[in-house]
Amino acid sequence: MVIAVIGAGMIGAAAARHLAQAGHDVVLIGPPEPEDKAAHKGVFASHYDEGRITRALDPWPFWSKASRASIARYGQIAAESGIRFFHETGTVMAGHEDTPYIRRLCEVQRDQALPCDRLQGDALAARFPFFQFDPGTLALHEGQGAGHINPRALVRAQIMLAERAGARLLPDIVLGLDEVATGIRIRTDRGDVQANQVLVAAGGFANMILPAPLPLTVYARTVVLLELDAGEAARLAAMPSLIWLEPDGNDPYLLPPIRYPDQRIYLKMGGDVVDVVLRDTQDMQDWFRSGGNRSVGRMLEAQVRARLPGLRVQSAHVQPCVTTFTPQNIPALERISPRLSVAVGGCGRGAKCSDELGRLGAELALGRALPEWAREAAV
């Protein structure tokens, strides 16, 4: 039996690894990161970056459980591939102690017995003197098994291990699917591929492939990268990843200093609240080619400076990505026909737990039932 995984990003590459290492005949289909994004005519992905926050803490049990399962396998993936992608800098989640999201976060932390430190007032200021928090802030600091991952490196590691276990990687762009008597015919820009089972893990581009669209909402997102000199990077070397939960449900985030491929060191800030919906493939391609929204970048930079008083920045630039949401605010992990399954929709949280989401998608492709917790909506 041939199992095709469409989408060689974070979830798809993980699914291919799990399937191949279990002894299945796997073909992973998806193009590499384009060298010239502004001129690229094909599909894109959102893992084209060096930093994503990882942690077990989350206001919703689904995301906490999926994250913990993935984090538990980080060491194995790194050891088997020889690729380092996890940086254990710790993560802080903070907000006013009386807001619903902080209360829910504390409930999950207590119910799941997640180890962390609770910090307020003078203790919080002493622990993280470079941060500025408002009075009444409660911070949960997860010191172990938390920090940030390099999504590009994780995808490389997953693909390496999948290929080592026998998976075939095709750098094709999938144009559509046709169910036929013998299985599924996958139409690509390089020809047809035949498979007995197909798992679609193509993120925001999934609906350009599927015979019937899923109820996905894809948003244009902008992040800002703030370049630091060596002295400022050293001053912030002990900085954890930070997410602050606002009363309206927004959760802007900040990553510690990270060295990017251009060899410069950046702080990365995300949390774009300008909800521009990308309605089709053309919208998504145009957005990725645009380079991002500079006015959003300026807004994010102002938030960073408010949170890190005295921050010295050498330069700032923006980059685009997308977030794909489902109505349940958890991934669409579904078997939509006897031969076709989907694992789509990171809902802005998928990178850190992509290995578990890929494993769950692999289970679907094998016709297996998912655990009850994988159906727990986060709304």
QUITADA-V221947 format. One record per residue. N is the residue number from 1. SS is DSSP state (~ for helix, > for strand, _ for the rest). PSI is psi as a letter, one per 20 degrees, with the letter a starting at -180 (NA if undefined). BURIAL is b if it has 9 or more other C-alpha atoms within 8 Angstrom, else e. Layout:
<<N:SS:PSI:BURIAL> <N:SS:PSI:BURIAL>>
//
This chain:
<<1:_:p:e> <2:>:p:b> <3:>:p:b> <4:>:p:b> <5:>:o:b> <6:>:o:b> <7:_:o:b> <8:_:k:b> <9:_:b:b> <10:~:g:b> <11:~:g:b> <12:~:g:b> <13:~:h:b> <14:~:g:b> <15:~:g:b> <16:~:g:b> <17:~:g:b> <18:~:g:b> <19:~:g:b> <20:~:g:b> <21:~:i:b> <22:_:j:e> <23:_:j:e> <24:_:q:b> <25:>:o:b> <26:>:p:b> <27:>:p:b> <28:>:p:b> <29:>:p:b> <30:_:q:b> <31:_:q:b> <32:_:r:e> <33:_:p:e> <34:_:q:e> <35:_:h:e> <36:_:n:e> <37:~:h:e> <38:~:h:e> <39:~:i:e> <40:_:p:e> <41:_:i:e> <42:_:b:e> <43:_:r:e> <44:_:r:e> <45:_:r:b> <46:_:j:e> <47:_:j:b> <48:_:m:e> <49:_:r:b> <50:_:i:b> <51:_:p:b> <52:>:p:b> <53:>:q:b> <54:>:q:b> <55:_:r:b> <56:_:h:b> <57:_:p:b> <58:_:q:b> <59:_:i:b> <60:_:p:b> <61:~:h:b> <62:~:g:b> <63:~:h:b> <64:~:g:b> <65:~:g:b> <66:~:h:b> <67:~:g:b> <68:~:h:b> <69:~:g:b> <70:~:g:b> <71:~:h:b> <72:~:h:e> <73:~:i:e> <74:~:g:b> <75:~:g:e> <76:~:g:e> <77:~:g:b> <78:~:g:b> <79:~:g:e> <80:~:h:e> <81:~:h:b> <82:_:j:e> <83:_:p:b> <84:_:p:e> <85:_:i:b> <86:>:p:b> <87:>:o:e> <88:_:m:b> <89:_:i:b> <90:_:r:b> <91:>:p:b> <92:>:p:b> <93:>:p:b> <94:>:q:b> <95:>:r:b> <96:>:p:b> <97:_:i:b> <98:_:j:e> <99:_:q:b> <100:~:h:e> <101:~:h:b> <102:~:h:b> <103:~:g:b> <104:~:g:b> <105:~:g:b> <106:~:h:b> <107:~:g:b> <108:~:g:b> <109:~:g:b> <110:~:g:e> <111:~:h:e> <112:_:i:e> <113:_:l:e> <114:_:p:e> <115:_:p:e> <116:_:r:e> <117:>:p:e> <118:>:p:e> <119:>:p:b> <120:>:r:b> <121:~:c:b> <122:~:h:e> <123:~:h:e> <124:~:g:b> <125:~:h:b> <126:~:h:e> <127:~:h:e> <128:_:m:e> <129:_:i:e> <130:_:i:e> <131:_:q:b> <132:_:o:b> <133:_:q:e> <134:_:q:e> <135:_:q:e> <136:_:j:e> <137:>:p:b> <138:>:p:b> <139:>:p:b> <140:>:o:b> <141:>:o:b> <142:>:o:b> <143:_:h:b> <144:_:q:e> <145:_:j:b> <146:_:r:b> <147:>:d:b> <148:>:q:b> <149:>:q:b> <150:_:o:b> <151:~:h:b> <152:~:g:b> <153:~:h:b> <154:~:g:b> <155:~:g:b> <156:~:g:e> <157:~:g:b> <158:~:g:b> <159:~:g:b> <160:~:g:b> <161:~:h:b> <162:~:g:b> <163:~:h:b> <164:~:h:e> <165:_:j:b> <166:_:i:b> <167:_:q:b> <168:>:p:e> <169:>:p:b> <170:>:p:b> <171:_:l:e> <172:_:q:b> <173:_:p:b> <174:>:p:b> <175:>:h:b> <176:>:r:b> <177:>:q:b> <178:>:p:b> <179:>:p:e> <180:>:r:e> <181:_:h:e> <182:_:i:e> <183:>:c:b> <184:>:p:b> <185:>:p:b> <186:>:o:b> <187:>:p:b> <188:>:r:b> <189:_:i:e> <190:_:j:e> <191:>:a:e> <192:>:q:e> <193:>:p:e> <194:>:p:b> <195:>:q:b> <196:_:h:b> <197:>:q:b> <198:>:p:b> <199:>:p:b> <200:>:o:b> <201:_:l:b> <202:_:j:b> <203:~:c:b> <204:~:i:b> <205:~:j:b> <206:~:h:b> <207:~:i:b> <208:~:i:b> <209:_:g:b> <210:_:q:b> <211:_:h:e> <212:_:p:e> <213:_:q:e> <214:_:q:e> <215:_:m:e> <216:>:q:b> <217:>:p:b> <218:>:p:b> <219:>:q:b> <220:>:p:b> <221:>:q:b> <222:>:p:b> <223:>:q:b> <224:>:p:b> <225:>:p:b> <226:>:o:b> <227:>:p:b> <228:>:q:b> <229:_:r:b> <230:~:h:e> <231:~:g:e> <232:~:h:b> <233:~:h:b> <234:~:h:e> <235:~:h:e> <236:_:j:b> <237:_:h:e> <238:_:j:e> <239:_:p:b> <240:_:r:b> <241:>:q:b> <242:>:p:b> <243:>:p:b> <244:>:p:b> <245:_:o:b> <246:_:q:b> <247:_:h:b> <248:_:j:e> <249:_:i:e> <250:_:q:b> <251:_:m:b> <252:_:q:b> <253:>:q:b> <254:>:p:b> <255:>:q:b> <256:>:r:b> <257:>:p:b> <258:>:p:b> <259:>:p:b> <260:_:r:b> <261:_:h:e> <262:_:j:e> <263:_:j:e> <264:_:q:b> <265:>:p:b> <266:>:q:b> <267:>:p:b> <268:>:p:b> <269:>:p:b> <270:>:r:b> <271:_:k:b> <272:_:p:b> <273:_:j:e> <274:_:n:e> <275:_:n:e> <276:>:o:e> <277:>:p:e> <278:_:o:b> <279:_:i:e> <280:_:a:e> <281:~:g:b> <282:~:g:e> <283:~:g:b> <284:~:g:b> <285:~:g:b> <286:~:h:e> <287:~:g:b> <288:~:h:b> <289:~:i:b> <290:~:h:e> <291:_:i:b> <292:_:r:b> <293:_:o:b> <294:~:h:e> <295:~:h:e> <296:~:g:b> <297:~:g:b> <298:~:h:e> <299:~:g:e> <300:~:g:b> <301:~:h:b> <302:~:h:e> <303:~:h:e> <304:~:g:b> <305:~:h:b> <306:~:h:e> <307:~:h:b> <308:_:m:b> <309:_:p:b> <310:_:j:e> <311:_:p:e> <312:_:p:e> <313:_:p:b> <314:_:h:e> <315:>:r:e> <316:>:p:b> <317:>:r:b> <318:>:q:b> <319:>:q:b> <320:>:q:b> <321:>:a:b> <322:>:q:b> <323:>:p:b> <324:>:o:b> <325:>:q:b> <326:>:r:b> <327:_:h:e> <328:_:i:e> <329:_:k:b> <330:_:r:b> <331:_:q:b> <332:>:o:b> <333:>:n:b> <334:>:q:e> <335:>:o:b> <336:>:i:e> <337:>:r:e> <338:_:i:e> <339:_:i:b> <340:>:p:b> <341:>:r:b> <342:>:q:b> <343:>:n:b> <344:>:q:b> <345:_:n:b> <346:_:i:b> <347:_:k:b> <348:_:j:e> <349:_:j:e> <350:_:h:b> <351:_:g:b> <352:_:h:b> <353:_:k:b> <354:~:h:b> <355:~:g:b> <356:~:h:b> <357:~:h:b> <358:~:g:b> <359:~:g:b> <360:~:g:b> <361:~:h:b> <362:~:h:b> <363:~:g:b> <364:~:g:b> <365:~:h:b> <366:_:j:e> <367:_:j:e> <368:_:q:e> <369:_:q:e> <370:_:q:e> <371:_:q:e> <372:~:h:e> <373:~:h:e> <374:~:i:e> <375:~:j:e> <376:_:o:b> <377:_:q:e> <378:_:l:b> <379:_:NA:e>>
//
